[in-house]
Amino acid sequence: MKKLFAILAIASVMTACNNAADTAAAAADSAKAAIAVADSTAKAAADSTAKAVTDSAKSVIGAATDSAKAVVGKAADSAKAAAGKMMDKATK
């Protein structure tokens, strides 16, 4: 967001201090260029933010999946051990 404000400030200063823009068309072109820069900067910021959120979500989901697999694995091992003990008791 800071970059966006910096670019807008620079663009507005350059537009305001541009003595060569005597016509309204030249001023409009400068304004359009400043808007285009602001739009592209905003889109880039949104894309990078979305990527960061997606990466964070993937890592959290991956960690949750790994811990769930570990818990299920432990439960399966416990069930196998209990079944083995039951078989031993049943055969005695």
C-alpha positions in Angstrom: 0.0 0.0 0.0 2.9 2.3 0.7 4.2 1.8 -2.8 0.9 2.7 -4.2 0.8 5.9 -2.3 4.4 6.7 -3.3 3.6 6.2 -7.0 0.4 8.2 -6.7 2.3 11.0 -5.0 5.1 11.0 -7.6 2.6 10.9 -10.4 0.6 13.8 -9.0 3.7 15.9 -8.5 4.9 15.2 -12.0 1.5 16.0 -13.4 1.2 19.2 -11.3 4.7 20.4 -12.2 4.5 19.6 -15.9 4.7 23.0 -17.5 4.7 21.5 -21.0 1.1 20.3 -20.7 -0.6 23.4 -22.0 -3.5 21.5 -23.5 -6.2 19.6 -21.9 -5.4 16.5 -24.0 -1.9 16.3 -22.7 -3.1 16.7 -19.1 -5.7 14.0 -19.7 -3.0 11.7 -21.0 -0.9 12.3 -18.0 -3.9 11.6 -15.7 -4.7 8.4 -17.7 -1.0 7.2 -17.3 -1.1 7.9 -13.6 -4.3 5.9 -13.3 -2.9 3.1 -15.3 0.2 2.9 -13.0 -2.1 3.0 -9.9 -4.3 0.2 -11.3 -1.3 -2.0 -12.2 0.2 -1.5 -8.8 -3.1 -2.3 -7.1 -3.5 -5.5 -9.2 0.1 -6.5 -8.4 -0.5 -6.0 -4.7 -3.7 -7.9 -4.8 -2.0 -10.8 -6.7 0.9 -11.0 -4.2 -1.5 -10.8 -1.2 -3.7 -13.6 -2.7 -0.6 -15.7 -3.4 0.6 -15.2 0.2 -2.8 -16.2 1.6 -2.9 -19.2 -0.6 0.6 -20.3 0.4 -0.3 -19.9 4.1 -3.5 -21.8 3.7 -1.7 -24.7 1.9 0.9 -24.9 4.6 -1.7 -24.9 7.4 -3.8 -27.5 5.6 -0.7 -29.6 4.9 0.3 -29.5 8.6 -3.3 -30.4 9.7 -3.3 -33.3 7.2 0.0 -34.6 8.5 -1.1 -34.4 12.1 -4.4 -36.1 11.2 -2.5 -38.9 9.4 -0.3 -39.4 12.5 -3.3 -39.6 14.8 -5.0 -42.1 12.5 -1.9 -44.1 12.3 -1.5 -44.3 16.0 -5.2 -45.3 16.4 -4.7 -48.0 13.8 -1.6 -49.3 15.6 -3.5 -49.3 18.9 -6.4 -51.2 17.3 -4.1 -53.8 15.8 -2.4 -54.3 19.2 -5.8 -54.6 20.9 -7.0 -57.1 18.3 -3.8 -59.1 18.8 -4.3 -59.2 22.5 -7.9 -60.3 22.0 -6.8 -63.1 19.7 -4.2 -64.2 22.2 -6.8 -64.3 25.0 -9.3 -66.1 22.8 -6.9 -68.8 21.8 -5.8 -69.5 25.4 
